[in-house]
Amino acid sequence: MLTGALIFLVDTAFGLFTVALLLRFYLQCTRSSYRNPLSDFLGALTNFAVLPARRIIPGLWGYDLATLTLAWLAQLLEALIVLQIKGYQLGDAAGTTLALLALLSVVTLIKLVIYIVMVAVIIQAVLSWVNSYSPLAPLLNSMTRPFLRLFQKRIPPIGNVDLSPLFVIISCQLLLMVPVAWLEMTLSRML
């Protein structure tokens, strides 16, 4: 019982920190405005780790790789701590286990990014029905525009209803169900 509680606390703490780092990176990738409450919050929450990491990890093509690397390291550290709590001993296969955990951490990051896209699309769709002039609307629009535009070009609105959010969510679910779940299951079995 205590083991389950410890694993829950580790998953929650590292998971929330990883999501904050991924959101920070995602907002930068979508060129969202830096002057919004979410960006301010994410900056305040993650600057303690990101600013020193930027001195070591350079950016590439205008992207902050330090933030992405820290998200990956947070997931790797979480996986190592959970294995230690469960009593797993690295032993002779430490190199193989670390390599598998590193790959599993990448898969987890991909899964979290897909969930971030899904949540942003859902919130934007609900806000467009309830309050389309919300202060969050421009931020959500910049976050979801690249994905919605793919479907908006091919599928016209039906009865003045844009169905592109539905297709983005279905696509995200399919990505989670087939390639991501298969990779996660394969890597987990190899541990």
C-alpha positions as CSV (number, residue, x, y, z in Angstrom):
1,M,0.0,0.0,0.0
2,L,2.8,2.4,0.9
3,T,4.6,1.5,-2.4
4,G,1.5,2.4,-4.4
5,A,1.2,5.7,-2.6
6,L,4.9,6.5,-3.2
7,I,4.6,5.6,-6.9
8,F,1.5,7.9,-7.2
9,L,3.4,10.8,-5.6
10,V,6.4,10.4,-7.9
11,D,4.2,10.0,-11.0
12,T,2.2,13.1,-10.1
13,A,5.2,15.3,-9.2
14,F,7.3,14.4,-12.2
15,G,4.3,14.2,-14.5
16,L,3.1,17.7,-13.7
17,F,6.6,19.1,-14.1
18,T,7.0,17.3,-17.4
19,V,3.7,18.6,-18.7
20,A,4.8,22.2,-17.7
21,L,8.0,21.8,-19.6
22,L,6.3,20.3,-22.7
23,L,3.7,23.1,-22.6
24,R,6.5,25.7,-22.5
25,F,8.2,24.1,-25.4
26,Y,4.9,23.7,-27.3
27,L,4.0,27.3,-26.9
28,Q,7.4,28.3,-28.2
29,C,7.0,25.9,-31.2
30,T,3.6,27.4,-32.1
31,R,4.9,30.9,-31.7
32,S,2.3,31.7,-29.1
33,S,2.4,35.1,-27.4
34,Y,4.6,35.2,-24.4
35,R,2.4,37.8,-22.7
36,N,-0.3,35.6,-21.4
37,P,-1.0,34.1,-18.0
38,L,-0.2,30.6,-19.0
39,S,3.3,31.5,-20.4
40,D,4.0,33.6,-17.3
41,F,3.0,30.7,-15.0
42,L,5.0,28.1,-17.0
43,G,8.0,30.4,-16.9
44,A,7.8,31.0,-13.2
45,L,7.4,27.2,-12.6
46,T,10.2,26.0,-14.8
47,N,12.8,28.8,-15.0
48,F,14.7,27.4,-12.1
49,A,15.7,24.4,-14.3
50,V,15.5,25.8,-17.8
51,L,17.7,28.9,-17.4
52,P,20.7,27.0,-16.1
53,A,20.2,24.2,-18.6
54,R,20.3,26.7,-21.5
55,R,23.9,27.5,-20.6
56,I,24.7,23.8,-21.3
57,I,22.2,22.8,-24.0
58,P,22.1,25.1,-27.0
59,G,19.0,25.9,-29.0
60,L,18.6,24.6,-32.5
61,W,16.8,26.5,-35.4
62,G,15.2,28.8,-32.8
63,Y,13.9,26.0,-30.6
64,D,14.7,25.7,-26.9
65,L,16.2,22.2,-26.7
66,A,17.0,22.7,-23.1
67,T,13.3,22.6,-22.2
68,L,12.7,19.5,-24.2
69,T,15.8,17.8,-22.8
70,L,14.7,18.6,-19.3
71,A,11.3,17.1,-20.0
72,W,12.9,13.9,-21.2
73,L,15.3,13.8,-18.3
74,A,12.4,14.3,-15.9
75,Q,10.6,11.3,-17.4
76,L,13.7,9.2,-17.3
77,L,14.3,10.1,-13.6
78,E,10.7,9.3,-12.8
79,A,11.0,5.8,-14.5
80,L,14.2,5.1,-12.6
81,I,12.7,6.1,-9.2
82,V,9.6,4.1,-9.8
83,L,11.7,1.0,-10.7
84,Q,13.7,1.5,-7.5
85,I,10.5,1.8,-5.4
86,K,9.2,-1.4,-6.9
87,G,12.5,-3.1,-5.9
88,Y,14.0,-3.6,-9.4
89,Q,17.7,-4.1,-9.3
90,L,19.7,-2.8,-12.3
91,G,22.5,-5.3,-11.9
92,D,24.4,-6.6,-14.9
93,A,21.8,-5.3,-17.4
94,A,22.0,-1.7,-16.3
95,G,23.0,-0.4,-19.7
96,T,20.2,-2.2,-21.5
97,T,17.7,-1.1,-18.8
98,L,18.8,2.5,-19.0
99,A,18.6,2.5,-22.8
100,L,15.1,1.0,-22.7
101,L,14.0,3.5,-20.1
102,A,15.4,6.3,-22.2
103,L,13.3,5.1,-25.2
104,L,10.3,4.6,-23.0
105,S,10.7,8.2,-21.8
106,V,10.6,9.4,-25.4
107,V,7.4,7.5,-26.0
108,T,5.9,9.0,-22.8
109,L,6.8,12.5,-24.1
110,I,5.1,11.8,-27.4
111,K,2.0,10.5,-25.5
112,L,1.9,13.6,-23.4
113,V,2.2,15.9,-26.4
114,I,-0.7,14.2,-28.0
115,Y,-2.8,14.6,-24.8
116,I,-1.8,18.3,-24.7
117,V,-3.1,18.8,-28.3
118,M,-6.3,16.9,-27.5
119,V,-7.0,19.0,-24.4
120,A,-6.3,22.2,-26.2
121,V,-8.6,21.3,-29.1
122,I,-11.4,20.3,-26.7
123,I,-11.1,23.5,-24.6
124,Q,-11.0,25.6,-27.8
125,A,-14.1,23.9,-29.2
126,V,-16.0,24.4,-25.9
127,L,-14.9,28.0,-25.6
128,S,-16.0,28.7,-29.2
129,W,-19.5,27.6,-28.3
130,V,-19.7,29.3,-24.9
131,N,-17.5,32.4,-25.1
132,S,-15.6,32.9,-28.3
133,Y,-14.1,36.2,-27.1
134,S,-12.4,34.7,-24.1
135,P,-8.9,35.9,-23.3
136,L,-7.7,32.3,-23.8
137,A,-9.0,32.2,-27.4
138,P,-6.0,33.7,-29.1
139,L,-3.6,31.4,-27.2
140,L,-5.7,28.3,-27.9
141,N,-6.0,29.3,-31.5
142,S,-2.2,29.5,-31.9
143,M,-1.8,26.1,-30.2
144,T,-4.4,24.3,-32.3
145,R,-4.2,26.1,-35.6
146,P,-1.6,23.8,-37.2
147,F,-3.6,20.7,-36.5
148,L,-7.0,22.1,-37.3
149,R,-5.8,23.6,-40.6
150,L,-4.9,20.2,-41.9
151,F,-8.6,19.1,-41.8
152,Q,-10.2,22.5,-42.5
153,K,-8.5,22.5,-45.9
154,R,-10.1,19.2,-46.8
155,I,-13.4,19.1,-44.9
156,P,-15.8,22.1,-45.4
157,P,-18.0,23.1,-42.5
158,I,-21.3,21.3,-42.4
159,G,-24.2,23.5,-41.5
160,N,-21.8,26.2,-40.4
161,V,-20.2,23.7,-37.9
162,D,-16.5,23.1,-38.2
163,L,-15.9,19.4,-37.7
164,S,-12.1,19.7,-37.8
165,P,-11.7,19.5,-34.0
166,L,-13.5,16.1,-34.1
167,F,-11.1,14.8,-36.7
168,V,-8.1,16.1,-34.8
169,I,-9.3,14.2,-31.7
170,I,-10.0,11.1,-33.6
171,S,-6.5,11.2,-35.2
172,C,-4.9,11.8,-31.8
173,Q,-6.8,8.8,-30.4
174,L,-5.7,6.6,-33.3
175,L,-2.1,7.7,-32.7
176,L,-2.4,6.8,-29.0
177,M,-4.1,3.5,-29.7
178,V,-1.8,2.1,-32.5
179,P,1.8,3.3,-32.7
180,V,2.3,4.8,-29.3
181,A,0.6,2.0,-27.4
182,W,2.5,-0.6,-29.4
183,L,5.8,1.1,-28.7
184,E,5.0,1.5,-25.1
185,M,4.0,-2.2,-24.7
186,T,7.0,-3.4,-26.6
187,L,9.5,-1.4,-24.5
188,S,7.8,-2.3,-21.3
189,R,8.0,-6.0,-22.1
190,M,11.7,-5.7,-22.7
191,L,12.4,-4.3,-19.3
